[in-house]
């Protein structure tokens, strides 16, 4: 397998592994990389390691001219982003222009946008062609990718996972919030992107394991020592307890090992009770 270094570009935290020659760049240094999009400026984030499928190759350590060109093109892309947003408003387009980015050689301009309806891409391309000779590509992204590109704050007060370190998005379901006994309030369990928080999946396997030893919420259970029965109204997986609402009133938090399922009466016992 080829020897590679992990490089991060400006459009998010994902690492792209580049095949390197005998001279390996230092971690933390800037470099010029050749990817499928063209020449790009990246930040070296890992030491050399073997990777089966590199996504490009290392060209050179970034020179002052490379850094100056990158800064100039970044400023130009920002100006074009605002121009494109203004044109979209003039046309009453239901679209959000998220990000524009040039490759280092200005051969490609990637326009990232978000829209549920088809856009007149030809008209928008003609607007951009008046200001650049680069090839123009459009990429329609979802809410999570928007957060990855723009950078957002999470509920924890730190940078959101998608914009700081997360390498890929995994499926997150409302079941994960239920298993962790979280309030099913969209404002409480949604991230800045408007989707369920990615961090719901981090501890889900642990909660699934803890819930195996607890009765199901809503099920009937009885206290082993007193024989009092009721319905489980709340689970506390981390404490290993369940809150039982007794039939005769009152709620008590009990250890899971002190609870058992109510015994079913035999047909003979049931007949005796009815008589």
C-alpha positions in Angstrom: 0.0 0.0 0.0 1.3 3.5 -0.8 2.5 5.8 2.0 0.3 8.8 2.5 -0.3 11.8 4.8 -3.7 13.0 5.9 -4.5 16.5 4.7 -7.4 18.8 5.6 -8.8 21.3 3.1 -10.8 24.5 3.9 -14.2 22.9 3.2 -14.5 20.8 6.4 -12.6 18.5 8.8 -12.5 15.4 6.6 -9.0 14.0 6.1 -7.9 13.3 2.5 -5.0 11.0 2.2 -2.3 12.0 -0.3 0.4 9.7 -1.7 3.8 11.2 -0.8 7.3 10.8 -2.2 10.3 10.0 -0.1 10.2 13.6 1.3 7.3 13.7 3.8 5.8 17.1 4.8 5.7 18.0 8.4 2.5 17.8 10.4 1.0 21.3 10.6 2.6 22.5 7.4 0.8 23.8 4.3 1.1 21.8 1.1 -0.1 21.8 -2.5 -2.0 18.7 -3.4 -3.3 17.3 -6.7 -6.8 15.9 -6.3 -9.6 15.0 -8.8 -10.6 18.6 -8.6 -7.2 20.0 -9.5 -4.5 21.7 -7.4 -5.6 22.6 -3.9 -3.9 24.0 -0.8 -4.2 21.8 2.3 -3.0 21.5 5.9 -1.1 18.4 6.8 -2.7 16.7 9.8 -1.1 13.3 10.1 2.2 11.6 9.9 3.0 9.1 7.1 0.8 6.0 7.1 -0.1 3.3 4.6 -3.5 3.8 2.9 -5.1 1.5 0.4 -6.7 4.1 -1.8 -5.2 7.6 -1.8 -7.5 10.5 -3.0 -4.6 12.4 -4.5 -0.9 13.0 -4.3 1.4 15.5 -2.6 2.9 18.0 -5.1 5.1 20.3 -3.0 5.4 22.3 0.2 3.4 25.4 -0.1 5.4 28.4 -1.2 4.7 32.1 -0.4 3.3 32.5 -3.9 0.9 29.6 -3.3 -0.3 31.1 0.0 -0.8 34.5 -1.7 -2.8 33.0 -4.6 -4.9 31.0 -2.1 -5.8 34.2 -0.2 -6.6 36.1 -3.3 -8.8 33.4 -4.7 -10.6 33.0 -1.4 -11.4 36.7 -1.3 -12.6 36.5 -4.9 -14.8 33.5 -4.2 -16.3 35.3 -1.2 -17.2 38.3 -3.4 -18.8 36.0 -6.0 -20.8 34.3 -3.3 -22.5 37.5 -2.4 -23.0 38.4 -6.0 -24.7 35.0 -6.6 -26.9 35.4 -3.5 -28.1 38.8 -4.8 -28.9 37.3 -8.2 -30.8 34.4 -6.6 -32.9 36.9 -4.6 -33.6 38.9 -7.8 -34.9 35.8 -9.4 -36.9 34.8 -6.3 -35.0 31.5 -6.2 -35.7 29.2 -3.2 -32.1 28.4 -2.8 -29.2 29.1 -0.3 -25.8 29.8 -1.8 -23.6 28.1 0.8 -20.0 28.4 -0.4 -17.8 29.1 -3.4 -14.3 27.8 -3.7 -11.6 28.0 -6.4 -8.9 25.5 -6.9 -5.4 26.9 -6.5 -4.8 27.2 -10.3 -8.3 28.8 -10.7 -9.2 26.1 -13.2 -12.4 25.1 -11.3 -15.0 27.1 -9.3 -17.1 24.8 -7.1 -20.5 26.4 -6.1 -22.1 24.7 -3.1 -25.8 25.4 -2.6 -28.9 24.0 -1.0 -32.3 23.8 -2.7 -35.2 21.4 -2.9 -36.4 22.9 -6.2 -34.5 22.8 -9.5 -32.4 25.9 -10.2 -31.6 27.7 -13.5 -28.0 26.7 -13.3 -27.3 27.9 -16.8 -28.3 31.4 -15.9 -26.3 31.4 -12.7 -23.3 30.0 -14.7 -23.5 32.9 -17.2 -23.5 35.3 -14.3 -20.3 33.8 -12.9 -18.6 33.5 -16.4 -18.5 37.3 -16.6 -16.0 37.3 -13.7 -14.0 34.2 -14.1 -12.8 31.8 -16.8 -12.8 28.8 -14.5 -14.9 25.8 -15.1 -18.0 26.0 -12.9 -19.5 23.1 -11.0 -22.6 23.1 -8.8 -23.1 20.8 -5.8 -26.4 20.6 -4.0 -25.9 19.6 -0.3 -28.0 18.9 2.7 -28.2 20.5 6.1 -25.4 18.5 7.7 -23.0 19.3 4.9 -23.9 23.0 5.3 -22.9 22.8 8.9 -19.7 21.1 8.0 -18.7 23.8 5.5 -19.9 26.9 7.3 -18.8 25.8 10.8 -21.3 26.0 13.7 -21.6 25.7 17.5 -23.1 22.7 19.1 -25.4 22.5 22.1 -22.3 21.8 24.2 -20.9 25.2 23.4 -18.0 23.9 21.4 -17.7 23.6 17.7 -20.2 21.2 16.2 -18.9 17.7 15.5 -19.6 18.0 11.8 -17.4 21.1 11.4 -14.5 20.2 13.7 -13.6 16.5 13.5 -16.4 14.2 12.2 -15.2 12.2 9.2 -18.5 10.9 7.9 -22.2 11.1 8.8 -24.0 8.1 10.2 -27.8 7.6 10.5 -29.3 9.0 13.6 -32.8 8.0 14.6 -35.4 9.2 17.2 -35.1 5.7 18.8 -31.6 6.7 20.0 -33.1 9.7 21.9 -35.9 7.4 23.4 -33.3 4.8 24.6 -31.4 7.6 26.3 -34.5 8.8 28.0 -34.2 12.3 26.5 -37.1 14.6 26.1 -38.5 14.2 22.6 -38.5 17.9 22.0 -37.0 18.9 18.6 -35.3 21.9 20.1 -33.5 19.8 22.7 -32.3 17.0 20.5 -31.6 18.8 17.2 -28.3 20.3 16.2 -27.7 23.7 14.5 -28.3 22.0 11.1 -31.9 21.2 12.2 -31.4 17.5 12.1 -31.0 15.1 15.1 -27.7 15.6 16.8 -24.9 13.4 15.6 -23.8 12.8 19.2 -26.9 10.8 20.0 -25.2 7.8 18.3 -22.0 8.0 20.4 -23.4 6.3 23.5 -26.3 4.5 22.0 -24.7 1.0 22.1 -24.0 1.5 25.8 -27.6 2.5 26.5 -28.8 -0.5 24.6 -26.7 -2.8 26.8 -27.9 -1.1 30.0 -31.6 -1.3 29.0 -31.4 -5.1 28.7 -31.5 -5.4 32.5 -34.4 -3.0 32.9 -38.1 -3.5 32.4 -39.7 -1.8 29.4 -41.3 1.6 29.9 -45.0 1.2 30.3 -44.8 -2.4 31.3 -46.3 -3.8 34.5 -43.9 -4.9 37.3 -44.1 -5.9 40.9 -41.8 -5.2 43.9 -40.3 -8.5 45.0 -40.2 -7.8 48.7 -43.7 -6.2 49.2 -45.5 -7.7 46.2 -46.9 -4.2 45.3 -47.5 -3.9 41.6 -47.7 -0.9 39.2 -46.6 0.4 35.9 -43.1 1.5 34.9 -43.2 5.3 34.1 -39.5 6.1 33.8 -36.2 4.4 33.3 -32.8 5.4 34.6 -30.3 3.2 32.6 -27.1 4.8 34.1 -28.4 4.2 37.7 -29.9 0.8 36.9 -33.3 1.9 38.3 -36.9 2.3 37.2 -39.7 4.4 38.6 -42.8 2.5 39.4 -46.2 4.1 39.7 -48.1 1.8 42.1 -51.7 0.8 41.5 -52.7 2.2 45.0 -50.9 5.5 44.4 -47.4 6.8 44.8 -44.3 6.6 42.7 -41.0 5.0 43.8 -37.6 4.6 42.2 -36.4 1.0 42.6 -33.4 -1.0 41.6 -34.0 -3.2 38.6 -33.1 -6.4 40.5 -36.0 -5.7 43.0 -38.6 -5.8 40.2 -40.2 -8.7 38.5 -43.0 -9.3 36.0 -46.3 -10.0 37.7 -47.2 -13.7 37.8 -50.0 -14.8 35.6 -52.8 -16.5 37.5 -53.6 -20.1 36.5 -57.1 -20.7 35.0 -58.2 -22.3 38.3 -57.0 -19.3 40.3 -58.7 -16.9 37.9 -62.0 -18.9 38.3 -61.7 -18.8 42.1 -61.2 -15.0 42.0 -64.3 -14.6 39.7 -66.4 -16.7 42.1 
